[in-house]
């Protein structure tokens, strides 16, 4: 709405990507096609009033680092320029920093998608302003813990004692808690079976098998953040709205579509992590195989060559 004439403003006259942002993108990205794709994504957000970057975020520097990282891997050539641009744009809107291992990328069916790490989920939650502090803890067999329910029907942990030796025991579950700006605490508590069910829908769950403790914490934090974001008041800041919108879009991308395996033997993705990119390969799905690797419908992935993982 034009504040002077009080008449609607045509879409073409509404908010556009600032010139300095265009210059930063052009300077950071050597590929004009990908740079144009990033700007196209930014333009859509600008039209929606959601082109807001976190305060202090070094946009040009982070785009340059992310593009340099994915360019080191030949798998990027398999992804469409549009999907690369959208992935980098979403990472920037959420304020993710690749040099702090907050984000990595997956090539899935010729589409590059952005994945947040454990660090990334925590960072985004805090940057939104909807969360002051957030953390998670794993529950092992043999731990002494108490879970209660308040008058509103919400579960919370009242005590948890463990030992170093218990970390070698089976995982019974995990929980996350967040401190909100008004001082209230919110919890998310999941059993081991609930966590595994969540992992079964992921496009790249192999790292979950290799690093179950850290990935369990990531799972409960993600569920808690999603609940806080999607129940936040409508009068949140423009920065928070932009972060929440991008967070929801990219979180949805991390999970495979529901597939009915009862009428055939479909193919599914096998992924490998390398230099912040995961490549998709098609491998046969074998019904009746109960092995952890392939038989439960879970996509297998392997860690980096040095065994590290961008949690």
BASEKE-791798 format. One record per residue (C-alpha): residue number from 1; residue in three letters; x, y, z. Coordinates in steps of 0.2 Angstrom, whole numbers, plus 2048, in hexadecimal, padded with zeros to 3 digits. Layout:
REM residues N
<site num="NUM" residu="ALA" east="X" north="Y" up="Z"/>
...
***
This chain:
REM residues 311
<site num="1" residu="UNK" east="800" north="800" up="800"/>
<site num="2" residu="UNK" east="807" north="811" up="7FB"/>
<site num="3" residu="UNK" east="806" north="81B" up="80B"/>
<site num="4" residu="UNK" east="804" north="82C" up="802"/>
<site num="5" residu="UNK" east="7F6" north="827" up="7F5"/>
<site num="6" residu="UNK" east="7EF" north="819" up="800"/>
<site num="7" residu="UNK" east="7EE" north="80E" up="7F0"/>
<site num="8" residu="UNK" east="7F5" north="7FC" up="7EE"/>
<site num="9" residu="UNK" east="806" north="7FB" up="7E7"/>
<site num="10" residu="UNK" east="80A" north="7F0" up="7D8"/>
<site num="11" residu="UNK" east="815" north="7E1" up="7DB"/>
<site num="12" residu="UNK" east="822" north="7E8" up="7CF"/>
<site num="13" residu="UNK" east="823" north="7F7" up="7DA"/>
<site num="14" residu="UNK" east="824" north="7EF" up="7EB"/>
<site num="15" residu="UNK" east="834" north="7EB" up="7F4"/>
<site num="16" residu="UNK" east="843" north="7E6" up="7EA"/>
<site num="17" residu="UNK" east="854" north="7DF" up="7EE"/>
<site num="18" residu="UNK" east="85F" north="7ED" up="7F4"/>
<site num="19" residu="UNK" east="86D" north="7F2" up="7E8"/>
<site num="20" residu="UNK" east="87B" north="7EF" up="7F5"/>
<site num="21" residu="UNK" east="874" north="7DD" up="7F7"/>
<site num="22" residu="UNK" east="875" north="7DA" up="7E5"/>
<site num="23" residu="UNK" east="887" north="7E0" up="7E4"/>
<site num="24" residu="UNK" east="88B" north="7D4" up="7F3"/>
<site num="25" residu="UNK" east="884" north="7C5" up="7EA"/>
<site num="26" residu="UNK" east="88C" north="7CA" up="7D9"/>
<site num="27" residu="UNK" east="89D" north="7CC" up="7E2"/>
<site num="28" residu="UNK" east="89B" north="7BB" up="7EC"/>
<site num="29" residu="UNK" east="895" north="7B0" up="7DE"/>
<site num="30" residu="UNK" east="89F" north="7AD" up="7CF"/>
<site num="31" residu="UNK" east="892" north="7A4" up="7C5"/>
<site num="32" residu="UNK" east="885" north="7B1" up="7BE"/>
<site num="33" residu="UNK" east="877" north="7A3" up="7BC"/>
<site num="34" residu="UNK" east="878" north="79F" up="7CF"/>
<site num="35" residu="UNK" east="87A" north="7B1" up="7D4"/>
<site num="36" residu="UNK" east="86A" north="7B5" up="7CA"/>
<site num="37" residu="UNK" east="861" north="7A7" up="7D3"/>
<site num="38" residu="UNK" east="866" north="7AD" up="7E4"/>
<site num="39" residu="UNK" east="860" north="7BE" up="7DF"/>
<site num="40" residu="UNK" east="84F" north="7B7" up="7D8"/>
<site num="41" residu="UNK" east="84D" north="7AE" up="7E9"/>
<site num="42" residu="UNK" east="851" north="7BF" up="7F2"/>
<site num="43" residu="UNK" east="844" north="7C8" up="7E7"/>
<site num="44" residu="UNK" east="836" north="7BC" up="7EC"/>
<site num="45" residu="UNK" east="83A" north="7BF" up="7FE"/>
<site num="46" residu="UNK" east="83B" north="7D1" up="7FB"/>
<site num="47" residu="UNK" east="829" north="7D1" up="7F4"/>
<site num="48" residu="UNK" east="823" north="7C8" up="803"/>
<site num="49" residu="UNK" east="82C" north="7D4" up="80F"/>
<site num="50" residu="UNK" east="838" north="7C6" up="815"/>
<site num="51" residu="UNK" east="848" north="7CB" up="80E"/>
<site num="52" residu="UNK" east="850" north="7CF" up="81F"/>
<site num="53" residu="UNK" east="862" north="7C9" up="824"/>
<site num="54" residu="UNK" east="867" north="7C6" up="836"/>
<site num="55" residu="UNK" east="870" north="7D5" up="83D"/>
<site num="56" residu="UNK" east="882" north="7D4" up="83B"/>
<site num="57" residu="UNK" east="881" north="7C6" up="82E"/>
<site num="58" residu="UNK" east="890" north="7C8" up="821"/>
<site num="59" residu="UNK" east="885" north="7C3" up="812"/>
<site num="60" residu="UNK" east="892" north="7C5" up="805"/>
<site num="61" residu="UNK" east="8A0" north="7BC" up="80F"/>
<site num="62" residu="UNK" east="894" north="7AD" up="813"/>
<site num="63" residu="UNK" east="88E" north="7AB" up="801"/>
<site num="64" residu="UNK" east="8A0" north="7AB" up="7FB"/>
<site num="65" residu="UNK" east="8A5" north="79E" up="808"/>
<site num="66" residu="UNK" east="895" north="793" up="804"/>
<site num="67" residu="UNK" east="898" north="794" up="7F1"/>
<site num="68" residu="UNK" east="8AA" north="790" up="7F3"/>
<site num="69" residu="UNK" east="8A6" north="781" up="7FD"/>
<site num="70" residu="UNK" east="89A" north="77A" up="7F2"/>
<site num="71" residu="UNK" east="8A4" north="77E" up="7E2"/>
<site num="72" residu="UNK" east="8B2" north="773" up="7E9"/>
<site num="73" residu="UNK" east="8A7" north="763" up="7E6"/>
<site num="74" residu="UNK" east="8A3" north="75E" up="7D4"/>
<site num="75" residu="UNK" east="891" north="758" up="7DA"/>
<site num="76" residu="UNK" east="88C" north="76A" up="7D9"/>
<site num="77" residu="UNK" east="88B" north="769" up="7C6"/>
<site num="78" residu="UNK" east="87C" north="75C" up="7C8"/>
<site num="79" residu="UNK" east="872" north="769" up="7D1"/>
<site num="80" residu="UNK" east="867" north="776" up="7C8"/>
<site num="81" residu="UNK" east="86D" north="788" up="7CA"/>
<site num="82" residu="UNK" east="85C" north="78D" up="7D0"/>
<site num="83" residu="UNK" east="85D" north="781" up="7DF"/>
<site num="84" residu="UNK" east="86F" north="786" up="7E3"/>
<site num="85" residu="UNK" east="869" north="798" up="7E3"/>
<site num="86" residu="UNK" east="85A" north="794" up="7EE"/>
<site num="87" residu="UNK" east="865" north="78A" up="7FA"/>
<site num="88" residu="UNK" east="871" north="798" up="7FC"/>
<site num="89" residu="UNK" east="864" north="7A5" up="7FE"/>
<site num="90" residu="UNK" east="85B" north="79B" up="80C"/>
<site num="91" residu="UNK" east="86C" north="799" up="815"/>
<site num="92" residu="UNK" east="86E" north="7AB" up="815"/>
<site num="93" residu="UNK" east="85D" north="7B0" up="81A"/>
<site num="94" residu="UNK" east="85F" north="7A5" up="82A"/>
<site num="95" residu="UNK" east="870" north="7AC" up="82D"/>
<site num="96" residu="UNK" east="879" north="79C" up="82C"/>
<site num="97" residu="UNK" east="88C" north="79C" up="82C"/>
<site num="98" residu="UNK" east="895" north="78E" up="823"/>
<site num="99" residu="UNK" east="8A6" north="792" up="82B"/>
<site num="100" residu="UNK" east="89E" north="78D" up="83C"/>
<site num="101" residu="UNK" east="897" north="77D" up="835"/>
<site num="102" residu="UNK" east="885" north="783" up="836"/>
<site num="103" residu="UNK" east="880" north="77E" up="825"/>
<site num="104" residu="UNK" east="883" north="771" up="817"/>
<site num="105" residu="UNK" east="87B" north="76C" up="807"/>
<site num="106" residu="UNK" east="874" north="75D" up="7FE"/>
<site num="107" residu="UNK" east="871" north="759" up="7EC"/>
<site num="108" residu="UNK" east="861" north="74F" up="7EB"/>
<site num="109" residu="UNK" east="859" north="74B" up="7DA"/>
<site num="110" residu="UNK" east="863" north="759" up="7D1"/>
<site num="111" residu="UNK" east="85D" north="765" up="7DF"/>
<site num="112" residu="UNK" east="869" north="76D" up="7EB"/>
<site num="113" residu="UNK" east="861" north="76F" up="7FC"/>
<site num="114" residu="UNK" east="867" north="778" up="80C"/>
<site num="115" residu="UNK" east="869" north="76E" up="81C"/>
<site num="116" residu="UNK" east="86C" north="776" up="82D"/>
<site num="117" residu="UNK" east="878" north="76D" up="839"/>
<site num="118" residu="UNK" east="875" north="76C" up="84C"/>
<site num="119" residu="UNK" east="87F" north="77C" up="84E"/>
<site num="120" residu="UNK" east="874" north="784" up="840"/>
<site num="121" residu="UNK" east="864" north="780" up="849"/>
<site num="122" residu="UNK" east="869" north="787" up="859"/>
<site num="123" residu="UNK" east="870" north="797" up="851"/>
<site num="124" residu="UNK" east="860" north="79A" up="847"/>
<site num="125" residu="UNK" east="855" north="798" up="856"/>
<site num="126" residu="UNK" east="85F" north="7A5" up="85F"/>
<site num="127" residu="UNK" east="860" north="7B1" up="850"/>
<site num="128" residu="UNK" east="84D" north="7B1" up="84F"/>
<site num="129" residu="UNK" east="84B" north="7BA" up="85F"/>
<site num="130" residu="UNK" east="83E" north="7AD" up="864"/>
<site num="131" residu="UNK" east="84A" north="7A3" up="86F"/>
<site num="132" residu="UNK" east="857" north="7A9" up="87B"/>
<site num="133" residu="UNK" east="860" north="798" up="87F"/>
<site num="134" residu="UNK" east="85D" north="787" up="878"/>
<site num="135" residu="UNK" east="866" north="776" up="87C"/>
<site num="136" residu="UNK" east="863" north="763" up="87C"/>
<site num="137" residu="UNK" east="868" north="754" up="885"/>
<site num="138" residu="UNK" east="868" north="741" up="881"/>
<site num="139" residu="UNK" east="861" north="734" up="88D"/>
<site num="140" residu="UNK" east="86A" north="724" up="88F"/>
<site num="141" residu="UNK" east="865" north="714" up="897"/>
<site num="142" residu="UNK" east="869" north="714" up="8A9"/>
<site num="143" residu="UNK" east="867" north="727" up="8AB"/>
<site num="144" residu="UNK" east="85C" north="72E" up="8B9"/>
<site num="145" residu="UNK" east="84F" north="73B" up="8B2"/>
<site num="146" residu="UNK" east="83E" north="741" up="8B6"/>
<site num="147" residu="UNK" east="831" north="747" up="8AA"/>
<site num="148" residu="UNK" east="821" north="750" up="8B0"/>
<site num="149" residu="UNK" east="812" north="758" up="8A8"/>
<site num="150" residu="UNK" east="80B" north="769" up="8AC"/>
<site num="151" residu="UNK" east="7F9" north="76F" up="8AD"/>
<site num="152" residu="UNK" east="7FA" north="774" up="89A"/>
<site num="153" residu="UNK" east="7FF" north="762" up="896"/>
<site num="154" residu="UNK" east="811" north="766" up="891"/>
<site num="155" residu="UNK" east="81F" north="75A" up="896"/>
<site num="156" residu="UNK" east="82F" north="760" up="89E"/>
<site num="157" residu="UNK" east="83E" north="759" up="8A6"/>
<site num="158" residu="UNK" east="840" north="75C" up="8B8"/>
<site num="159" residu="UNK" east="851" north="753" up="8BB"/>
<site num="160" residu="UNK" east="85E" north="749" up="8B1"/>
<site num="161" residu="UNK" east="86D" north="741" up="8B9"/>
<site num="162" residu="UNK" east="879" north="737" up="8AE"/>
<site num="163" residu="UNK" east="88B" north="730" up="8AE"/>
<site num="164" residu="UNK" east="899" north="72F" up="8A2"/>
<site num="165" residu="UNK" east="897" north="71C" up="8A1"/>
<site num="166" residu="UNK" east="885" north="71E" up="89C"/>
<site num="167" residu="UNK" east="88A" north="726" up="88B"/>
<site num="168" residu="UNK" east="88F" north="715" up="885"/>
<site num="169" residu="UNK" east="87E" north="70E" up="889"/>
<site num="170" residu="UNK" east="86F" north="70E" up="87D"/>
<site num="171" residu="UNK" east="866" north="71E" up="87A"/>
<site num="172" residu="UNK" east="854" north="71F" up="882"/>
<site num="173" residu="UNK" east="850" north="730" up="87B"/>
<site num="174" residu="UNK" east="854" north="742" up="87B"/>
<site num="175" residu="UNK" east="84D" north="753" up="880"/>
<site num="176" residu="UNK" east="84F" north="765" up="87B"/>
<site num="177" residu="UNK" east="84B" north="775" up="885"/>
<site num="178" residu="UNK" east="84A" north="787" up="880"/>
<site num="179" residu="UNK" east="849" north="797" up="88B"/>
<site num="180" residu="UNK" east="83D" north="7A3" up="883"/>
<site num="181" residu="UNK" east="83F" north="7B6" up="884"/>
<site num="182" residu="UNK" east="833" north="7B7" up="892"/>
<site num="183" residu="UNK" east="83C" north="7AA" up="89C"/>
<site num="184" residu="UNK" east="831" north="79C" up="899"/>
<site num="185" residu="UNK" east="838" north="78B" up="894"/>
<site num="186" residu="UNK" east="831" north="77F" up="887"/>
<site num="187" residu="UNK" east="836" north="76D" up="885"/>
<site num="188" residu="UNK" east="836" north="760" up="878"/>
<site num="189" residu="UNK" east="838" north="74E" up="87E"/>
<site num="190" residu="UNK" east="83A" north="73F" up="872"/>
<site num="191" residu="UNK" east="83C" north="72C" up="875"/>
<site num="192" residu="UNK" east="84A" north="723" up="86B"/>
<site num="193" residu="UNK" east="83C" north="71B" up="860"/>
<site num="194" residu="UNK" east="835" north="72C" up="85C"/>
<site num="195" residu="UNK" east="846" north="733" up="857"/>
<site num="196" residu="UNK" east="849" north="724" up="84C"/>
<site num="197" residu="UNK" east="838" north="726" up="843"/>
<site num="198" residu="UNK" east="83D" north="738" up="840"/>
<site num="199" residu="UNK" east="84D" north="733" up="838"/>
<site num="200" residu="UNK" east="845" north="726" up="82D"/>
<site num="201" residu="UNK" east="83D" north="735" up="823"/>
<site num="202" residu="UNK" east="84D" north="73E" up="821"/>
<site num="203" residu="UNK" east="856" north="73F" up="810"/>
<site num="204" residu="UNK" east="867" north="73D" up="818"/>
<site num="205" residu="UNK" east="866" north="732" up="828"/>
<site num="206" residu="UNK" east="877" north="729" up="827"/>
<site num="207" residu="UNK" east="87F" north="735" up="832"/>
<site num="208" residu="UNK" east="872" north="732" up="83F"/>
<site num="209" residu="UNK" east="877" north="720" up="840"/>
<site num="210" residu="UNK" east="88A" north="725" up="842"/>
<site num="211" residu="UNK" east="887" north="733" up="84E"/>
<site num="212" residu="UNK" east="877" north="72F" up="857"/>
<site num="213" residu="UNK" east="87A" north="73A" up="867"/>
<site num="214" residu="UNK" east="87D" north="74A" up="85E"/>
<site num="215" residu="UNK" east="86F" north="747" up="851"/>
<site num="216" residu="UNK" east="863" north="742" up="85E"/>
<site num="217" residu="UNK" east="866" north="753" up="866"/>
<site num="218" residu="UNK" east="864" north="75C" up="855"/>
<site num="219" residu="UNK" east="853" north="753" up="853"/>
<site num="220" residu="UNK" east="84B" north="758" up="863"/>
<site num="221" residu="UNK" east="852" north="76A" up="861"/>
<site num="222" residu="UNK" east="84B" north="76B" up="84F"/>
<site num="223" residu="UNK" east="839" north="765" up="855"/>
<site num="224" residu="UNK" east="839" north="771" up="864"/>
<site num="225" residu="UNK" east="83F" north="780" up="858"/>
<site num="226" residu="UNK" east="831" north="77C" up="84C"/>
<site num="227" residu="UNK" east="824" north="77C" up="859"/>
<site num="228" residu="UNK" east="82A" north="78D" up="860"/>
<site num="229" residu="UNK" east="82B" north="795" up="84F"/>
<site num="230" residu="UNK" east="81A" north="78F" up="849"/>
<site num="231" residu="UNK" east="811" north="794" up="859"/>
<site num="232" residu="UNK" east="81A" north="7A5" up="85A"/>
<site num="233" residu="UNK" east="80F" north="7B5" up="85A"/>
<site num="234" residu="UNK" east="80B" north="7BD" up="84A"/>
<site num="235" residu="UNK" east="813" north="7CE" up="84F"/>
<site num="236" residu="UNK" east="825" north="7C7" up="84F"/>
<site num="237" residu="UNK" east="832" north="7D1" up="847"/>
<site num="238" residu="UNK" east="835" north="7D1" up="834"/>
<site num="239" residu="UNK" east="846" north="7C9" up="837"/>
<site num="240" residu="UNK" east="83D" north="7BB" up="841"/>
<site num="241" residu="UNK" east="830" north="7B9" up="833"/>
<site num="242" residu="UNK" east="83D" north="7B7" up="826"/>
<site num="243" residu="UNK" east="847" north="7AA" up="830"/>
<site num="244" residu="UNK" east="837" north="7A0" up="835"/>
<site num="245" residu="UNK" east="831" north="79F" up="823"/>
<site num="246" residu="UNK" east="842" north="79A" up="81C"/>
<site num="247" residu="UNK" east="845" north="78D" up="82B"/>
<site num="248" residu="UNK" east="834" north="785" up="827"/>
<site num="249" residu="UNK" east="837" north="784" up="814"/>
<site num="250" residu="UNK" east="849" north="77C" up="816"/>
<site num="251" residu="UNK" east="844" north="770" up="825"/>
<site num="252" residu="UNK" east="836" north="769" up="81A"/>
<site num="253" residu="UNK" east="843" north="766" up="80C"/>
<site num="254" residu="UNK" east="84D" north="75B" up="817"/>
<site num="255" residu="UNK" east="840" north="74D" up="817"/>
<site num="256" residu="UNK" east="83B" north="741" up="80A"/>
<site num="257" residu="UNK" east="82A" north="73F" up="803"/>
<site num="258" residu="UNK" east="81F" north="731" up="80B"/>
<site num="259" residu="UNK" east="821" north="722" up="800"/>
<site num="260" residu="UNK" east="817" north="712" up="800"/>
<site num="261" residu="UNK" east="823" north="704" up="7FE"/>
<site num="262" residu="UNK" east="816" north="6F6" up="7FE"/>
<site num="263" residu="UNK" east="813" north="6F6" up="7EC"/>
<site num="264" residu="UNK" east="825" north="6F4" up="7E5"/>
<site num="265" residu="UNK" east="837" north="6F7" up="7E7"/>
<site num="266" residu="UNK" east="83B" north="70A" up="7E4"/>
<site num="267" residu="UNK" east="84C" north="712" up="7E4"/>
<site num="268" residu="UNK" east="852" north="71E" up="7F1"/>
<site num="269" residu="UNK" east="860" north="729" up="7F4"/>
<site num="270" residu="UNK" east="871" north="724" up="7FB"/>
<site num="271" residu="UNK" east="87B" north="733" up="800"/>
<site num="272" residu="UNK" east="88D" north="737" up="804"/>
<site num="273" residu="UNK" east="893" north="747" up="80D"/>
<site num="274" residu="UNK" east="8A2" north="750" up="806"/>
<site num="275" residu="UNK" east="8A8" north="762" up="807"/>
<site num="276" residu="UNK" east="897" north="768" up="80D"/>
<site num="277" residu="UNK" east="88E" north="760" up="7FF"/>
<site num="278" residu="UNK" east="884" north="74F" up="7FF"/>
<site num="279" residu="UNK" east="882" north="746" up="7EE"/>
<site num="280" residu="UNK" east="873" north="73B" up="7EA"/>
<site num="281" residu="UNK" east="875" north="72B" up="7E2"/>
<site num="282" residu="UNK" east="867" north="71E" up="7DE"/>
<site num="283" residu="UNK" east="868" north="70E" up="7E6"/>
<site num="284" residu="UNK" east="85C" north="6FF" up="7E6"/>
<site num="285" residu="UNK" east="850" north="6FD" up="7F5"/>
<site num="286" residu="UNK" east="84E" north="6EB" up="7FA"/>
<site num="287" residu="UNK" east="83E" north="6E6" up="803"/>
<site num="288" residu="UNK" east="840" north="6DA" up="811"/>
<site num="289" residu="UNK" east="852" north="6DF" up="815"/>
<site num="290" residu="UNK" east="853" north="6E3" up="828"/>
<site num="291" residu="UNK" east="864" north="6EA" up="827"/>
<site num="292" residu="UNK" east="867" north="6FC" up="82F"/>
<site num="293" residu="UNK" east="86F" north="702" up="81F"/>
<site num="294" residu="UNK" east="860" north="700" up="812"/>
<site num="295" residu="UNK" east="852" north="6F5" up="818"/>
<site num="296" residu="UNK" east="848" north="701" up="822"/>
<site num="297" residu="UNK" east="846" north="70E" up="814"/>
<site num="298" residu="UNK" east="853" north="719" up="81C"/>
<site num="299" residu="UNK" east="85F" north="722" up="810"/>
<site num="300" residu="UNK" east="871" north="71E" up="814"/>
<site num="301" residu="UNK" east="87F" north="72B" up="815"/>
<site num="302" residu="UNK" east="891" north="72B" up="81A"/>
<site num="303" residu="UNK" east="89B" north="738" up="823"/>
<site num="304" residu="UNK" east="8A9" north="743" up="81D"/>
<site num="305" residu="UNK" east="8B9" north="73A" up="819"/>
<site num="306" residu="UNK" east="8C1" north="740" up="829"/>
<site num="307" residu="UNK" east="8B2" north="73A" up="833"/>
<site num="308" residu="UNK" east="8AC" north="74B" up="837"/>
<site num="309" residu="UNK" east="89A" north="751" up="836"/>
<site num="310" residu="UNK" east="893" north="763" up="834"/>
<site num="311" residu="UNK" east="888" north="761" up="844"/>
***
